[in-house]
């Protein structure tokens, strides 16, 4: 079976319900059949780190010292080509928790909230009998943005790891779903008194100017070297904090009875394409680490393109819960078991820069900003710095067709009335059929 998604009856065309089959990892099977392999751990714990770019970790070939995450990778299924669906924490978490793209679940722009009609992982696992809680740090503007839907407890505040461990202790004898999110890796200025890092004179002012500039800004060499060092040092501190969290899980025995997920909700740009922090969809921002540790399952490295939104159907299967249907993500269990088939494809979207979209497939990435499209060979150019759209127009056109079809599909299936497209014309339907998006 190819990795395709059935968007279960989300819109009507000419009084007929179309079965929408998205090729690639954007595919999820609404009538998902569980794989034969079962694991004894129903509890699910997700550690979601904001601003954690994959290429910074030691286990992904990065320069930061991350012994804890490297060790975790050695015990897990590690995905080397995992792509976030949005650069912002709330939108990315919404995709993780719903298995839907931002346009469909409705949390796209600042101030948006998750559309209540979206089914969440917390709701599915709660229905399956798991106790649920989330502890979130650094939610811009505070509040839940609707992401608390289905959680028995949802707390926005400091020290989410310690709060999560305390909650686990209260529910030591129960199957649980715990989300710990935030732990932001996105800090450039060292504030630790014992840090040996010293910012260049005037760095803070230049950084602030760069962040508030309306045009792309590249840090000078001295500032950029410091920014990289400060970023790596902060990741090392986060690595140590996660290490203390995991050690407590191990000591309590919870690690042996839980599926543990480590995922980046977004990466962190350091002057790539003039972007600082996460105002783009290039690999520095959207390629994120993903590790899944399942007791009794062998560790392995997988380089297949997958998406963060694939986690919802995966964890529903792991916990033996009921798939609500209509998901745009696909369970990763077939890839883990080696039974999946290509093509594999990943999409991302953002409201930044007047609107950006991205598609990754077959080692290539196409990024659109407004009417401009850029093509990158990620095998030769992993940071997507050299635009090849003029050199390989046919490849750009193929990815552009997929991206255009995908854009129409997520709008047609949107649960947000303001983003939903009610009707698709005959030409659009013909295009979707030719690409295999509808039957």
N, C-alpha and C positions, 0 to 999 in steps of 0.2 A: 504494500500500500504506500503510495506517495504521501508526503507530508502536505496535506491540504486541509483547509478549514471549511466546515459547513456553517454558514451564518444562518442559524435556524430561524427562518421565517421572520426576519426583522423588517421586511418591507414587502409590499404587494405591487406587482407590475401586471397590468391587464388582467387583474383578478387571479393571477397565478402566483404561488409562492415559489420564488427561484431558489434553488439550492446553490449557494455561493461557495465556490471552491477556490480558495487562494493557494496558489502553489508556493512551496518553500516553507520556511519555518514560521511564516505568518499563518500557517495552516493548523487548525485544531479540529478534532473530530467530535462534533457534538454528541454523536452516539458512540462515544469512545469505548472500545473493547479493551479491558484490562489485559496486560501482558501476563504470561504464565508465571513469571518470576515474582515472588512475594517476599517482602522483608518484614521482620518482626516488629519494627518500630513504627507506631502510628503517630507519635508526637512529632511536631514540626517546629523547628526554631530557625528563624531567618535573621541574619545579621546583615543589614543593608547600610553600606557606607557611602555617604554623599561625597562626590568629588574624587573618587578613587579610580584613576586611570590604570588600565591593565598593564601598560608597558613600564610602569614604575616599580612593580613588585619583582622581587628576586626570582620567583618561580616562573615569571613571564619574561625573564631576561632583563629586568630593570636593575637600576643601580641602588635603589633604596634597600636598607637592611630590614628584611621582613621575615625573620626566622619562624615566627608563629604561623603566618600565612603560608610560608613555604612548606612547613611541616603538615599543615592542614591539607594543602594541595596534594601532598604525598599520600594522604589517606582518603582522598576524594576522587570523584569524577571531575576533572578540570576541563572547562571549555575555553579554548584559546581564541575563539571567534564569537564571543557573545556581545550583542549590540543592544544598547538601551533605546527605548522608543522616544525619549524626550530628554532634554538637557536639564530640566528643572526637577527638584526633588519631588514635589507633590505630583506632577504629571507622570513622572517615572514610577513612583510608588503606586499610583492609580492603575497603570498598565500592569504592574506586577500583581496587584491584588484582584484585578478583574479579568485578565487575559484579553484585554481589548486595547486598541490603539487610542491615542488621545482624542482624535476627532469623534470616535464612536462613544467613548465613556464621558466626554464632555469637559474634561479638565485639561484645557490647553493653555489659556492665557492667565496672567496674574489676576486673581480675584475670582476665577472659576471654581466651581465645586463639582464633585463627582455626581453624575446624574443618578438619582435614587433607583432608577429601573435597572441599573447594572448589578449583576450578581457578583458578590465578592467572595474571595477565598475564605475570609472569616465566617461568612454566612454558611458556606458549604461545609466547613470543618466543624462549626458549631452544631449544625444539623446532624453531623456524623458522631456527635457526642464528645467532642474535644472542648476543653475550656480555652477561651481565647483572650489574648491581651496584646496591646501594642504600647511601646514606650518610644516616643519620638523626640529627637532633639533638633533644634534649629529650624522649626517650621516657620517660614517667613510669614509674619503677620499673626502668628499664633492660630489657634483653632485647629480644626480637623480637616477642613476643606471637603467634608463628606467622607473622608477616608476611615472614619470610625465605624462605618456601616458594618454591622455584624459582630463587632468586637464586644466582649463582655466588659472590658476595661480598655480605655484609650487615653493615654496621658502624654501631653506635650510638656517637656521640662528638661532640666539638666540631668546628667549622669544616667542615661537610659539603660546602660549595662547593669549598673547596680540595682536600679529599680526592677529590671527584668529578673535578675537573680533572686531578689526578695520575693517577687511574685511566684517564681518557680518553687521556692521553698514552701510557700503557702499551699501549693498544689502538687506536692511531691508524689502523691499516690495516684495522680490522674493523668490521662492523655491530654496533651496541651498543644495549642498553636500559639507561639510567641513571636512577635515581630519587634526587633530592636533596630531602630533606624535613626540616621543622623550621623553621629560620630564624624562630623565633617572633616574631610581631609583637605579642604580648600582654605588653607591659611598660608600666607606668604611671609608674614612678619613674625619672627620668633619673640615670644613674650616670656619665655622661661628664664628665670634668673640664673640658672646654672648652664644655660646654652652658650656654646662657644661661638655661635653664629652672630656676626655683627653686620647689620645692614649698611650698605654704602650711604654716605652722607646725602641726605635729601631723597632717599629711596621712597619713603612713605608719601612724600608730596608728589613725586613723579608717578608713583603707582596710582594714587588717587586721581591724578589728571588723566592717566591712561584709562582708568575705569569709567570716568565720566565723559570721555571724549565721544563725539558723535561719529568719528571716523576711526578705522582700525589703527591701532598703535602697537609698535614693536619696541620692547624694552631694549636699552643698550646692552652691550655684552656683559658689563660688570653687574648691572641690575638683574639681567636674566640668569647669570650664574648664581647669584645669591638667591633668586626666586626658586631655582631648581633645588638648591641646597636646603632652603627652608622648607620647601614642599616635601622633600625626601625625609627630612628630620621629623616633620609632623606625622608622616606616614609611619615612621618607626615607632613614634609614641602611640599611635593608634594600634599598631601591631602588638605592642606590649599590653595595651588595655584589653584587646581581644584575647590575648594569651591568658590573662588573669580570668577572663570570663569562661573560656574553654576549660581551663584547669579546674574551675569550680564545677563545671558540668561533669568533668571526668571523675573528680573526687566523689561527687554525690551519686554517681552511677547514671545520671540522666543522659550522658553522651551515648551510652550503650542502648538506650531505648528511644532515641530521637534521630530523625533525619535533620542534619544541620546544613544550612545553606549560607554561604558567604557570597554576597553580590554587591557590585557597585551600582548605585542608582544613576550615576553619571560619572564622566571622567572630569578632567580639569585642564583647560588649555593654558599654555605658557607661551604666548605670543605666536602660536601657529595661526596663520592666516590673520594675524593682527588681533586675535581673540585672547582675552584674559578671563579666566574662570570658566564660564560655560555658555557663551553666547553663540554657539554654532553647532553644527552636526558632524564635524570632521572627526576622525578616529580618536584624537586626544580627548574628546568629550563623550563620544557615543560607544567606543569600544571599551568594555568594562570587564573586570574579572568575574567569573562565576565558578563556584565550586560547590558540589553537592556530596556530602558525606553520609552514606547510608550504612548502618551497621550490617555486616554480613555481605556487603557488595564490594567487589574488587575495585581498587583505584585504577584510573586510566586517564589518558589525555586525549581529548577529542578536538579536532580542528574544523569540524563542520560548523557552518554559520548557523547560529541560533539567536533567539531573542529573549529579553528579560520577561516578556509577557508569556513565554512558554512555561514559566514556573508555576502559574496557577494550575493548568491541567496536569502538570507533572506531579505536584504535591497532592492534588485531589486523588490521583491514582495511588500514590504512595500511602496515603492515609485511608485508602479504601472507602472514599466518600463518593457521593453521587455527583457526576458531572452535570451542571445545570444546562449545558447546551448553549449554542450561540457564541462560543468562544472563538477568538481569532488567533489564539496561541495553540500550540500543539504539545502534547506530552512528549518529554524528552526521553521517555523510557525506551522507545523503539530505537533511537539513536544510541543510547547507552547499551542496548542489547545487540546492536549491529544489524537490525532488521529494517531500517528505514531506507528510503530511496530518494535521490535528488529529483528536482532541483531544490536547493536550499537558499533562502532569500530572507533579508531583514530590511525593515523599513523604520524610519524615524521621522519625526516632525517637530516643528517649533514655530512659535509666533515671532521669533527674533528676526531682525533685519527685514521686516515686512513680510515674513513668511519663508520658512526653509523646509525642504523635504530631502530625504536621502534614501537610497536603495543600495544594498550590498549583495552581490551575487557573483559567483565564479571568480573571486579574487579581485573584482572591480567595484568601485563605488562611484555613484553618480549623485552629486549634490546640487540642488537647485535653490537659487535665491532670487525670488521674483521671476523674471523671464530668463535669467542667466543659468546655464547648466555647466558643471565642471565634472570631468571624468578622471578617475585616478586608478592606477594599477597598484593595489595594496601589497602585492607580493614584492614588487621592486621599490615601492614608495609607501611604506606602512603609515607614515604620517600624512599622506595625501597632500603633498606640497606642489607637485607638478601636474598641471592640467593637461590632459591628453585628448580632450574632446575634439580638437581640430585634427589630430593625428589619426584617431580611430572613430570617425563619425558613425559607422555602422554599429559599433558596440554601444556608443552613446545613445543612438536611436532605440536599440533594443531595450536598454535599461530605462530610457525615457518612456517607452510604451508601457512597461510594467509599472513604473511609478505613476503614470497618468491613470492607468486602469485601477491601481490600488487606491489612488486619491478619490476616484469616483465611488469605489466600493465602500470605503470607510465613511464617506459622506452619506451614501444611500442607506447605510446601516446605522447611522448615528442615532443615539438615544437622546441627543440634545435637539429639540425642535428648531433652534436657531441655526444649526449646522446641517440638518438633514436635507438631502435632496429627494424630493418626492417622486420625480419622474426621470427616467433615463430614455433618451431618444433612440431611434432605431440604429443610427450610426454607432452610438455608444454601445448598445447591446451587441452589435456585430463585432465591435472591437473586443469586448469582454469575452465573447464566445471564442474568437480566434486565438486569444491568449489562454483559454482554458479557465477563465474565472467564473463562468456560469455554464450550465448545461443547456 
